[in-house]
Amino acid sequence: MQVQPLGPVVQAALKLGQSLELAIDGTGHDGQGVGRWNDLVVFVPGALPGERVQARLRRQAKRHLEADLTAVLTASPHRRRPPCILADHCGGCSLQHCDDGVQAQLKQQLVLEALRRLGGLSLAPDPIWAAQAPLGYRNRALIPLERGSEGQIRAGYYRRGSHRIVNMNRCPVLDPRIDQLVEPLKRDLAQTDWPVDVNLTDQGGLRHLALRVGHHSGDVLITLVSSHAELPGVEQLAEEWMERWPAVVGVGLNLQPRATNVVLGPNTRVVRGRPWLLERFAGLALHIAADTFFQVNTPQAERLVPLLAQFFAADRGPRLVDAYCGIGTFALPLAAAGATVVGLELHHQAVEQARANAERNGLQGVTLLEGDVSALLRDQLNGADGLVVDPPRKGLSEGTLEAICATPPPRLAYISCNPATLARDLGHLAATADYRVTRLQPVDFFPQTSHVECVALLERDGG
């Protein structure tokens, strides 16, 4: 959406806190409603297309306005009461006020607009795969912590647009088996004398609570994220938790002293139990640690496996490369289906878990290589029949794109959680390596939020 810079006359006429009456006619990339005031674009979180709302001006950016919803004058028929009592305050979910079917439609439109605007592609994505469970789907939580003035523990996600914690006891998008632990864990942590503050760095103290559950197994890992390697009494507390909750198979202490948005540090000490949980994924038994990446929506991630296997004709034994393979989420099922797979991953712990999981499942056709993905790709793409990429939100690096375009395999599957960087990279691959997108499949991995996963299937002539 094109927006014009504010002219001096308009800027002078606007005041922060001013009330605006707006007709909402679109949705922004973060799920906020989009309206216009005197031909200026205004973003209003919590508003839906088709509504007339009252909003208070909060911010004048150089090229748009931002306002807070104060009243819905004419409601959309798709507006509903949010399933979470904190939805108006917590910044974790931006679409809880919208019914699930329309959430999927909005995400479909966001993907379409990103492809057109950022990738220059006139593609029609396939209909989005709606979530099988719109609530209780997240198998992992990374929760900021702080200690209140009376010693109580405040735990929750940040208020929209800030770093202020919205205190919570329950979160309806979390798997109920970890959601039910939040409140009693807060009570137990309040009884310690540990410093607790998400912003602690140099001085020792607790910063985050990390919870992970195996969707199919029910195994639970509890991890305390601290800026210091020692929390006095943590061993006894861990023992009590494992006795109280039989599903808890391990308690860990992760060290993260750096001032960074990266929640988990590279080192996790096992306090009690074991460092991994068991998960059944696409017919395989995977061991997953507390500090490695795994898709947060297990059932939706499993739906991608047959899509990839069919695209690459895995049963015919192709040679595939899986870049950013992590613990082997897709590399291992593709190998089980008949492909020979080389997985590339930068993070040592993930590579070690992938190797152990391959051996555990008796998979002979998997090779895992540790190192910079773009550097490894230059050698591994020679003779490859296909490539899977599942990069972080920032998309493919310049070096990775160069490596792909220098030796482009016949088929490429791009898995992305960010339509903007996906569209950018697809445009580059089409222009530079003559790829064409044969299918783009949006998948709702993250109900109640504006985030959406996509799988783009690309082929070159003769692929």
N, C-alpha and C positions, 0 to 999 in steps of 0.2 A: 504494500500500500504506500503510495507516494504522499509525503507530507511536506508542507512548505514551512520554511523558517518563519517565526513570528515577526511581523513588522513592528516598528516602534510605536505606532498608534495603538495596535492591539495590546502590546505588552503594557503600555501605560494604563489601558482600560481594565486590565485584569488585576485582581488582588488575591493573594493566598487566603483561603477560607471562604472565598466567594461561592455562593450557591448557583449551580447551573442546572437548568432543566434540559434534558437530552433525550433524543430518540436514538436507541441503540440499533445499529444496522449491520454489525459484523462482530467478529471475534479476533482478538490479537493472538500472537504466538504463545502467550502464557495463559490463554483462556479468559482473559479479561474482555469485557464488552467494549465495543468501539462505537463511539458516537461523534457528532460534530457540533461545534459551537462557533458560530460566525465563520464557517468553512474551515475551522481548525479541527484536526483529529484529537479526540479525547479518549484516553484509556480509563475504563472504570471496572476494577475488579469486582466480581460478584453480579454483574449485569449480564443479561442474555439478549441475543438478537430478537427484535420485535417488541422490546419493552420500552416504555417511557419512564425515565427515572429522574430523581433529584440527586445531585452529587455535589460534594464540596471540593473545590480546587485545592489540591495538595502540593502540586509541583508544576512549575513551568520549565520544561526542557527546551532546548534550542529549536527542536522541530516538532514538538507535540506537547499536549497537556496531559496531566494525570490527576484524577479526582477520585474521592472515596464515596461510595454509595451511601446515601443517607435515607432514601425512601424509594420504593417501587410504586410509581403512580399507576402504571398499567402493566400487569404481570404477564409473562409468557405462559402459555398453557403447559410448557415443559418445566416450569419452576416447581421445585419441591422443597419440603423441609429437609435440610441436610441430615444425614445419619449420624453426624458427629456434633456434639454440643459446642465444640470449639471452632467450628468451621469458619465463623466470621472473624476469628482472631488469628488462628494458626495459619502459617504460610505453607504448610505441607501439602495441602490439597486445594486446588483452585476451582474445581467443577462439581463439588458435592451438592450444590443448589440446583443442579441440572439433572433431569432423569437420564438413566443409563443409555437408552437408545439414542438420544440426541447428543450425548457426550461423544458417542462413536461417530456420528455424522460430523460434528465439529472437528474431530481429529482428522477425519477423511479430507475435509476441506483444507485444514492446515497443511497437510501433506501436498495436496494439489497446488496450493498457492506457493509453497516453497519450491516445488519443482519448476513452476512457471517463472517465478520472480528471480530465484537465485541460481537455477540451473539452466534457464532458457529452454526447458523441455516441455513439450505439449503432450504429456503422458496422461492417461486415464488410469489411476491406480485401481486394482481389484477392490471389491468391497471389503472393508475392514473386518478382520476376525475379532468379533466381540469377545470380551472376557467371559470365561466360564463361571468365575466367581467375582462379582464386582466389589465385594468386601472380603476381608480376612485372607487376602491373597499374598501379602508380603512375607517372605520367609526370613527376612532380615531387618533389623532395626539398629540404627546408629543414633543414639539419643544424647544430646547435650545435657550437661548437669550443672547445677549451682546450688550453694547452700543459702537458705533464707536467713533472715535476721534472727529468727528464733531457733535456728539449728536444723530446720526441716530441709529436706532435699526437694528441689524443684527440678523436674525432668520434663523435657518436651522439645518440640521443634520451634523454630524462630517465627516470631510475628512477621507478617508479610512486609518486606522491604526494610528489615531491621535485623539486629543480632540480639534482640530481647527474647528470652525464652517464654513460651506460653506453657504454663505448667499443666501437665496432663496425668491422669491415672490410667486411662484406656485410650486406645487408638483403633478405630474400627477397620482400618485397612491392613492392620497387622494380623498375621495368623493368630487365632485365639490362643494357641498353645504358648506363644511368647507374650502376647498382649496381657494375659492374666498374671504374668510375673512382674510387670512394671511397678504396680502399687506396693506389693510386699517387699520388693527389692529396695524401693525408695525408703520404706520404713526401716529396713535393716541398715542401710547406708547412713541414715540419720543418726543411728546409735554409735557410729564410729566417731573418732576425733580427727579424721582425715580432713585436710583442706579440700574443698570441692568447688571447682569453678572451671567452666569450659575454657576460660582464657588463661589458665595457669600454664606457665612455661618454665621459667628458671626455678621457681620454688616448687617443691614436690606437691603433688595432689592429684585428685581424681578429676577427670575432664569429661569422659563420655561413658555411657553404658552401651555395650554392643550385645545384641541377642541374635541368634541364628537357629533355625529349626529345619530339620529334614521334612519336607512336605509329605513324603510317602512313609518315612520311618518314624517320625515323631521325636527323633533325637534332638536334644537342645544343647547349645553351647552358650555359656555366659562369659563375657569378657569385659573386664574393667580396663578402661584406657586411662593411663596416668602419665603425668610428666616426670615421674620418679619411679625408679625400679622397685622401691620398697613401700608397701602399705602395711603398717604394723597390724597384726591380727588377721590378715587376709586369708591365711591358711585355715584358721578355725571357722571363719565365715563361709568359706568355700565348702568345707566339710558339712556344715549345717545345711547349706543349700542342696547339696547332693543327697543328703538323707531325707530332706523334706520333699524334694521333687525327684522321683525316680527317673523321669525322662531326661534330667540334666546329666549328660555324660561327661562333661568337662567344664572346668572353670579356669580361665586364663587371665593373665595380667599383661596388657600390651603397653609398651613404652613409646610415648609420643611427646617428646619435649619441645618440638619445634612449633613456632607460631605459623600455622598453615591451615588451609581449609581441608587438607588431607587428614581425615579423622584418625586412621590407624597408622602407627609406625611400623617399621620393618621387623621388629622383634616382639614375639609373644612368648611369655613363660607360662608353662602349664603349672597351675597352682594345685589343682586336684583333678583326677580323672585323666582323660585323654585329649589330645589336641585336635581331634577331628570328629565329625558326625558322619553317620552313614546316610546316603541318599540313593534311592533307586531312580535312575533317570534313563529313559528310553531303553529299558531292558538291561541296563548296566548297574553295577554296584559301585558307587563313587564315594570316596572319602573326601570330605570337604573341610578345610580348616576355617578358623574364625576370621583370619586376616587375608583370605584370597577372594577374588571376584567369582561370583556365580550369579546367574540371572535370578532376580528376586521373585519372579512369577514362574514357578516350576511347570505347571500344566501348560501355560502358553508357550514356554520355551520348548517343551517336548513336541509341540505341534510343528515346529520348524524342521525337525529331523527328517520326517518323510518327504517334506518339500525339497530339502537339499539332496537327499538320497536319490529322488526321482530326477531332479535337474541334472545331476552329475552321472546318472546311470551307475550308481555305486556298485550294483551287483555285477557289473561287467569288468570290475577291477581297474578303474582309472587311477592315475597317479595325481593326487591332489596335494595342494599346499594350503595350510590353515594358518593365516597370519593373525597375530593377537589371540592365540588359541587358549590362553588361560590354563585352566586345569584339564582341558580337553573336552569341554562341554559338547562341541560338535565334532571335533577330530575323532574322538573315540567311537561314537555311534556310526560315523561314516566308515571307519575301519571295520567295525563289526558287520556293516552291510556289504563289505567286500572290497572297498577301496584301499589303496596304499596311500597313507597320509603322512606328510611331513608337517609337524606343528612348530610354529615359531613364536617365541614368547620372551619378553625382556626380564620378567620377574622370576627370580630364582625359586622362591617357594612354590609358585604356580607350576613351574616346569617339573620340580621334584614330585609334586602331587600328581601331575599328569602321567609321569613315568610310572609311578607306583600304581595308579589306577589302571593303566594299560596292562601292566603285569598281572594285577589282581584279576582282571577280566580275561586273561589269556589272549590278548590281542598282539599278534606278531607283526602286523603290517603298519605299525606306527613308529615314527622316529620323532623325538622331541629335541629341538635345538634351542639353546638359550643365548640371547643376545639382542642387539638392536635389529628390529624387524626389517627396516629398510635395507640395511647392509646384508642381512641373510637372504633377503628376497632375490637379490641380484644373481646369486648362484642357484637358488632352488627353483626358480621359474623355468630354467632350461629343461625342456621336455615335459613340463607339467601339462596335464589335460584340463586342469581347473584350479581355481583359487577361491578360497573363502576368506573374507576380511570381516572382522568384528571389532573395529577400532573404538577408542573412547569417544566421548561426546564431541571433542574438537575435530574429529574426522581423521582422514589420512594425512600424514605429514607430506611435505613436499618431496622428501627423499623416497617415501614409499610410492607416491604417484609416479615419480620418475622411473623407479625400478619396474613397476607394472607396465608402464608405457614402453619401456625399452624392450621387454620380452613379454608381450601380452599373451596369456594363455587363451585358448578358444572360449572358455566359459569362466565367468566370475560371479560369485554370490556375495553381495555386500549387505551385511547386517548392521543396522544403525539405530541408535536411540535418539538421534537428532536430525529431523528432516532438513534443517537448514544446511548443515555440513554435508549431509548425504546428497542433497540437490547440487551443491557446489561441486562435489567430487564427481558425481555422475556427468555433469556438464563437461568437466575436464576430460574424463575418460572417453566420452563420446567424440569430443573434438580432436583429441590427441592420439587415441589408439583405435579409433573406428569401432568402438563398442556401440551396440544398440541395446536398449532395455527391452527385454521380451516380457517381463512381468514385474510389477511392483506391488508387493503385498503388505499393506499396513496390518499391524497386529496390536491389539490393546493389551499391553503388558501392565499398564499403570492406571487402572480405573480410578476415578475421582480426581485425577490430575490432568493437566493438558499434555503430558508427555505421551509419546507413541513410538513403538518400535516399528521398523520397516525392514523388509527383505527385498532387495532389488536383484533380479536375475538378468545378467548381461551376456550377450554372445557376440562374437565376431563372425563375419561371413565365413561359412564353412565350419563353424563351431558346433 
